[in-house]
């Protein structure tokens, strides 16, 4: 009897050990987003989207848990580099999602490259982010396409033949997108009557506004982030500049409406997503669950945060779940084809890591974001 009880006890302990081991299986994924700092609204929104996505697909196909480790880069380059390094060398993540803005993503990219660990950005649109990289990819479109969409909208829809441009010189995103717009707009026949530069820390735009007012353009193109656009719009309206302000995806945040107030009415921008244009089954399910959790609709950053998660999990599944190597996961990220995501159908070019997908145009109307149109590549 004692021998039987001993064997039974050993069997129970072995079963418990095996069970706990199976439950302990997980795939660690690092997330580097700005939860505080100047662009915190972007990171917080993306995190909401990623968490809803995780609730929809919390495990890989092999049953292992997807464990997200979030680090706040405060919207800073040095913090981004440090965070990516820690996640890879200390936390031993299989992949990193990050880092929202182009400048910060480029700060972390070399570390991902050196360690042969995939880094998937949800929203860094500057072409340099992935240029020459093997382990950095994105689920968003790139600025040359976004700039072309903006230029065509300004030329064909707004019928504006002249434009002034505001460039945030210390942001790679702003510089790159401005050049993309200028190139496309000139090719269409448009004329740039004024090119103006400013820094992220600037609070007074009176000099730039004075120059723009003297040139009297039909539209103002300002590919910056929501804080700067809000402040510029308030000052521009005070000085009598009532032209449409055209921007890029950096304009889209609820904070634009709160900070800018009535001054941002009419601001139009290219972006990645609009709830009214959501067409895939995944997008519809995501919208329903997002609304249930947050009592509101997701913006582009939330939708892109979700897509970064979904595309990565799909790659993890293809690579073999918790046994997959970072290199194998990277291979399947780069071979994403016709993935029906939240922001639309995503295909990632295996050579460049860039996503091929459509763009959306939205604008501010009576204090709300409204859908204008969708433009396919």
Secondary structure, 3 states (H helix, E strand, C coil): CHHHHHHHHHHHHHHHHHHHHHHHCEEEEEEEECCCCCCHHHHHHHHHHHHHHHHHCCECCCCCEEEEEEEECCCCHHHHHHHHHHHHHCCCCCEEEECCCHHHHHHHHHHHHHCCCEEEECCCCCHHHCCCCCCEEECCCCHHHHHHHHHHHHHHHCCCCEEEEEEECCCHHHHHHHHHHHHHHHHHCCEEEEEEEECCCCCCCHHHHHHHHHHCCCEEEECCCHHHHHHHHHHHHHCCCCCEEEECHHHCCHHHHHHHHHHHCCCEEEECCCHHHCCCHHHHHHHHHHHHHHCCCCCHHHHHHHHHHHHHHHHHHHHCHHHCCHHHHHHHHHCCCCEECCCCEEEECCCCCCEECCEEEEEEECCEEEEEEEECC
